Every structure is written in C-alpha cells, then in structure tokens.
Amino acid sequence: METNLAFASAKWLASQIRRRNIGCLELLDFYLDRVRQHNPGLNAIIALDIEAACKRAKTADRAMRSGRNLGPLHGIPMTVKESFDVVGMPTTWGLTTFSDSFPDHNAIAVDRLLAAGANVFGKTNVPVMLADWQTFNPLYGTTRNPWNPERTPGGSSGGAACALAAGMTALELGSDIGASIRNPAHYCGVYGHKPTYGVCCADGQNLRGVLTHKDIAVIGPMARHAEDLSLALDVIAGPSLIDSRGWQLELPRPGKLRLRDLRIGVVLSAKTAEVDDSVQMAIGEVVRFLSQAGASISYRAPEFDLDEAHLTFIQLLRSATSSSLSDAQFHEACEVARDADLSSDDYAQWMVIAQCMAHREWQSWNEKRTRMALAWESYFEHHDFLLCPAASTTAFPHNHEGQRWERMVTVNGRPQPSTRQMFWAGFSGMAYLPSTVAPVGLAADGLPVGVQIVGRRYSDHACIALATLLEKEFCAFSPPPGFC
C-alpha cells in the first residue's frame, strides 16, 4: 500500500479518500514522511507550510465525514513551483533579494486548485529567474535528479519533476516558456503538459511588483500519470477574473483515440539541434509500436525552414524576457548588440540583439511566427500529432560554470552548446501549440527519455489522450531505483 500511495495517480488517491480507505490527514502525513526521508538528498522541496496544510487536511476529513465533496482533488497533497504565489510561503524566483517576499494573495491557479480540494503543502525549487535547464540558485541551492544525483533534474520546473519522480508529492504545477515543464518531465521520467498559450491564467506567477505576463510563457500541470494532467488542466484552465466577464474557455474533447486511425508525424532530430542517438532510439521504439498498431507514420516536418524557426524563437523569447533586465543590464546589452550579427550562429549575439530590438523589428519576427503558425495549421490538416524529442540528450551532469550558452552537453560524442537544444522548446512553443511530454523508457545510460507530443492549437486534451493511451499500451512511469 505504501508504494501505491507514493506513486499512485492523484485521481486514484482521490477515489480512495472518497471510499474512506484513507484519510486526508493520513495521506498528508505519508507524503511529509517521504519528504523527510528523501528530500535532504535531493533538495527538490524548498518551502513547507505544514500548519496550514494540516488544517486543510482536517477540514477535508470533516467534510468527507459529513458527506461533502470539496472537488475532484479533495484532500490531495501537492506542491507547486516556487514562482507561484502561495500565502504563507515566499516567492523569490531563486533571488536572495526576494527572500522575505511573502505574498498577500495566492496565484489564481493555486486558488483554483485549493477550490478543487487540493492541499498545497509546499513549494519546489527553481533556477534564478526561471532561466536555466538546471535547477540551482544562491538561496536554496541545487536540486538533484533522483535517477542520478550527479545529473540535473532539468529546469526551470526541476524541483517539481524531481519531487514527483521521488514520490514526495501527488501532483505539481509548473510553468514553461523554453521547455521548463517539458525538459524536466523528460529528464525525470514523469508527465508534463505545456498548454496552448492563453489557456491557463498565470496571474500570481510573477516577481513582486510585476503584473504583466510574457509572450510564449504558460503554466501547466505535471504528474506521474497522464490522466492527472487532464484532471489538473480542467481545474486551472480558464480566463482571468477580468476576462471571465466576456469569455469562457471550452477546450475540445477528443473522441476515443484508436491507434490504427492516427496519423502521426515524426521528427527525430534536426540539423539545427542534433539529438543523441540514445534519445532517438527510445523515441523510435514508440514510433515502431504505433506503426505496428496500425497508425500512419510520416517523417515529414511542417513546411518552414527549421533554422529560421529556431532563430525566430530565440528572438521572440529573448525579447519577451528582456523585461527582466535592469536598466544597467539593458544598456550593457545594447552596447554589445551594436557589433552583434544574427548570421553568426552565436546564441550570445542573438540574445543581445533580441533584448534591444525596436518594436518594428519585433513585429517582423512576429510576422514570421504567424506564417509558421499557419504552416502548422496546414500540417495538422494531414497529421493528428507530431512526435519529437523534448531535449537533445538524457539528463546531463550538473554544470554551473560560466554562462548558459558556454556550457556544453555531449551529443553523439561531440559537444553542443546547451542552449542549442532549446530548438525543441521553440519548435512548437513559439507558435503557441500544446505539447505533452510522456515517458517512453530508459536510454542505454539508464536515464529516462520522454517523447514530446505536439498537437494543433487548443487540442490540449487530445495530446494528453495520446499520452494516456501510450501509458496504458506502451510505457508508464516507473520509480527511480531506491525510492520505492
């Protein structure tokens, strides 16, 4: 039973609570014991509010005894990414200057989770400013991958994926602008869903004093089981309080998926961002499974230049994140940008150009994005999904030296700048498309591999449905050794 509790789905746990097989306080205590046992070696959960969580658990138990169901997540203990405002816990984004920043209100997604009965008991670690594919910061330190503590769990939702994989929480809430949900899910062997842009309101997922949300950035669920992605997405999706006066969200529900009816596009690697053979082989296995089950397989990519797509993503991404620069950092970037060249194939030069571009230039890049988004629409006239990697390699060793673009990962025996694999984030993310990452097995190095399932805009539930089908028919989450 203990193993079942640690690695069970939130949906199953909720059913056990409804059947009175386990109490809400009992379940919270179970996960807190897991945190005490495993978190010291992983450093995934960096803030707890046990007093508030115990009160909510007791309230949930009383409600259940009186026959009142608080919602689909009644009594489910969960954690959220540190960047979400939660009353009683700090929101720092890994910055020491915000170590005393305790919000007065919850993020709207947190309020929606609580209203659905969830019990948010802690927060999970992030890199500084959510700006790395590793998770470390001067305030909370380094988070380690439960599959191999010498490897990164990913970032920026690295603490979230680690906590899930180690069985320390039942459900998680992450965010994604450059694969921050998707690469940790891939590295830690869990499920993550990057929603269609705008589907989930991100109010309350900002640094203190900032209200505006960034282009491309989204929030979304992470879990150990695909069915929990849909469960959580239904809870957090919808407009802001202001927008709800004028519109409501109605995401389409897919019919029953049958493998033999599916039209699957596949991109295993790209000249822009070569993918290690070990990752390609693992994803190739799921493609073979789908083909043998009768699915139609095509290795055709959408009809736009992949190099141009990557450059366009970096320009839009780094333009969006430039709002986080101080005045001094902005002026320094503009000095460097005067001698920078987009034809250099140099991420650092691309970045400063994007940070300092005029709005007219941004409109030109946005036009390129729009044309690519329309090419994606045409692509999905003939394909139901596109399968591709979430990253170029399995989880790589911790490397905190130098700048992100100076750090290398080893791809097929050759060094590749770690920022190059951001191609796999922008491939779909730039065009606002939904993407679900699902585990598909282990590579030769014993580390997890996830496949990225990309769908047309607003087909979020269809992407998750395919992940659910693969979970049942091909490969499901498996706990890292030593955590059962």
Summary of the structure (lengths in Angstrom):
residues: 484
radius of gyration: 21.2
end to end distance: 11.1
largest distance: 69.7
contacts: 1807
relative contact order: 0.13
helix: 42%
strand: 17%
